[in-house]
Amino acid sequence: MASTLTISAQWIRERPNIAKVPLLYTVDKAVGLGCPNSELDVMLVQYMLRKWIETSLWVGNFPRGYQFRNLAVSGLFDNRVLAWIFFFQLTCCSAWGHDAGSLTGKIEPIRDIGSTTGSTMIELNVQLGGFTPGKPFNSLWLNMADASDMPMQLSSALKKARAPG
């Protein structure tokens, strides 16, 4: 089940630069090729990718009329979701030099803030949260669980924060 992840004191000791990050959104089980693809986890990935698509600078680089909002938040994993995972990993993670693991077509849970496991999920949080030193976090990301366009069952799951690990 998708959830929010609180930042532990141990993570803050290990990486003080994350002390002001209030939370991270994460899946409980991997989403993508050969993964469990549980409904709420897929829904969270779909929602976050859709919000990234709607707010991304990359959108301007596509031909006029390209349909970005075709990514439904249904909880069903299909080729469209897979394509957007690959697109995110390729454009956002690889192109900007961020380590989001290799192009796997998978989004894994965040287990440890310092490992590459879950790094695509961390990068989704970074992109939506606007993690820029000295600037406030993006309100869309901070209040995502309360968004009017978020499916109710996903919203309920995200409001139940859990500790890392």
Stockholm file with secondary structure:
# STOCKHOLM 1.0

chainA/1-165         MASTLTISAQWIRERPNIAKVPLLYTVDKAVGLGCPNSELDVMLVQYMLRKWIETSLWVGNFPRGYQFRNLAVSGLFDNRVLAWIFFFQLTCCSAWGHDAGSLTGKIEPIRDIGSTTGSTMIELNVQLGGFTPGKPFNSLWLNMADASDMPMQLSSALKKARAPG
#=GR chainA/1-165 SS CCEEECCCHHHHHHCGGGTTCCCEEECSSCEETTSCCCHHHHHHHHHHHHHHHHHCGGGGGSCTTCCCTTCCCSSCCCHHHHHHHHHIIIIIIITTTCCCCSSCSEECCCCCTTSSTTHHHHHHHHHHHTCCTTSCCCHHHHTGGGCTTSCHHHHHHHTSCBCCC
#=GC SS_cons         CCEEECCCHHHHHHCGGGTTCCCEEECSSCEETTSCCCHHHHHHHHHHHHHHHHHCGGGGGSCTTCCCTTCCCSSCCCHHHHHHHHHIIIIIIITTTCCCCSSCSEECCCCCTTSSTTHHHHHHHHHHHTCCTTSCCCHHHHTGGGCTTSCHHHHHHHTSCBCCC
//
